[in-house]
Amino acid sequence: MLEGVTLGWNVLGVAVLAVAAIRSRSVALVGFGLDSLVEIGASTVVLWELSGAGEARQRRALRLIGVAFVALAIYVTVQSTVVLVTRFHPKPSPLGIIWTALTAVVMFALAAAKRRTGFLLGNPVLQSEGRVTFIDGLLASAVLVGLVLNAAVGAWWADPIAGYVIVFYGCREAIAVLGRCHTPPASVR
């Protein structure tokens, strides 16, 4: 149920963030929307694992998620750098502010519930997904700060800086996910 709520929130989030990003031309909102797409893939992998899907299928899915994180990091790096170099000023985004604030609260609550449930079930995959959800809450908070600074005091540079936070996260997660793809199956270890 927790993964279903996470999946549903991220699917809705992609649509909301697309609208907010187009209206404001915010690189941070585009990056966070793309991150939500990657998170949809991660939730799907966890649902597969919980349903007993095979390890080969899980490794393929993890590899795709890792590549998606790399693509996300490259895209947001280029876009954030272009915004900083050209000194492009995104418009304030009330919709983006509201959505990222709600997302932070929802992700932190889901992360705590996943951690607790994973511990009670003895399921390390669900506990790990809880950490990913917690990071998603932190990312929403970082984007929120950038959006608020831009809207409140015209700190246009806060938007691409928030984008770089997403880049850092994307690179870190790509390394972790791709590293798991090369770990020998449990039967070999």
Buried (B, 14 or more C-beta within 10 A) or exposed (E): EBBEBBBEBBBEBBEBBBBBBEBBBBBBBBBBBBBBBBBBBBBBBBBBBBEEEEEEEBBEBBBBBBBBBBBBBEBBBEBBBEBBEEEBBBBBBEBBBBBBBBBBEBBBBBBBBBBBBBEEEEBEBBBBBBEBBBBBBBBBBBBBBBBBBBBEEEBBBBBBBBBBBBBBBBBEBBEBBBEBBEEEEEEEE
